[in-house]
Amino acid sequence: MNKIENCVAEYGSTLGKHAQRSGDEWLNIERMLVSEHEWTEQAAACLVWLVREYGSFVLGNAYALAVVLGIEAGEAGL
């Protein structure tokens, strides 16, 4: 299993039940990222915002570009 498949499996086990995402549900997802996946509050909020704004197509391309450029952790230090 590659890194993306591992992340999908990990998040799917705790976040997959949140298929209906509206209102406070996004905040609950942020909270679960903090409590169950060791994200900081700032990083969780940023991640959820990126997902909502750009989705998997753009973020998948961003991931591929980061891998090619050898960027593991960005300048934001999240």
C-alpha positions in Angstrom: 0.0 0.0 0.0 1.4 3.5 -0.9 1.2 6.6 1.3 -2.1 7.8 -0.2 -3.8 4.5 0.1 -2.7 4.3 3.8 -4.1 7.8 4.5 -7.4 6.9 2.7 -7.7 3.8 4.8 -6.9 5.6 8.0 -9.2 8.5 7.4 -11.9 6.2 6.0 -12.1 4.3 9.3 -12.9 7.3 11.4 -14.2 10.0 9.0 -15.9 7.9 6.3 -19.1 7.9 8.3 -19.4 11.6 7.6 -20.8 11.4 4.1 -23.2 14.2 4.8 -21.0 17.3 5.2 -22.9 20.4 6.1 -22.7 23.2 8.7 -21.1 22.0 11.9 -20.1 18.7 10.3 -17.0 20.3 8.8 -16.0 21.5 12.3 -16.5 18.0 13.7 -14.2 16.6 11.0 -11.6 19.2 12.0 -12.0 18.1 15.6 -11.5 14.4 14.7 -8.4 15.2 12.7 -7.0 16.9 15.9 -8.2 14.2 18.4 -7.7 11.0 16.4 -5.1 11.8 13.8 -2.7 14.2 15.7 -3.2 17.3 13.5 -2.9 20.7 15.1 -6.0 22.8 15.1 -4.5 25.2 12.5 -3.4 22.4 10.2 -6.8 20.6 10.5 -8.7 23.8 9.6 -6.3 24.4 6.7 -6.7 20.8 5.4 -10.5 20.9 5.6 -10.5 24.3 3.8 -8.2 22.9 1.0 -10.4 19.9 0.6 -13.6 22.0 0.4 -12.1 24.5 -2.0 -10.1 22.3 -4.3 -11.1 18.6 -3.9 -9.2 15.5 -4.8 -8.4 16.4 -8.4 -6.4 19.5 -7.7 -4.9 18.2 -4.4 -3.8 15.0 -6.1 -1.9 17.0 -8.6 -0.4 19.2 -5.8 0.7 16.0 -4.1 2.3 14.7 -7.3 4.1 18.0 -7.8 5.3 18.0 -4.2 6.7 14.5 -4.5 8.5 15.3 -7.8 10.0 18.5 -6.2 11.0 16.6 -3.0 8.8 18.8 -0.7 7.7 16.7 2.3 6.7 19.6 4.6 5.8 23.0 3.1 6.9 26.4 4.3 3.7 26.8 6.4 5.2 24.2 8.8 1.8 22.8 9.6 
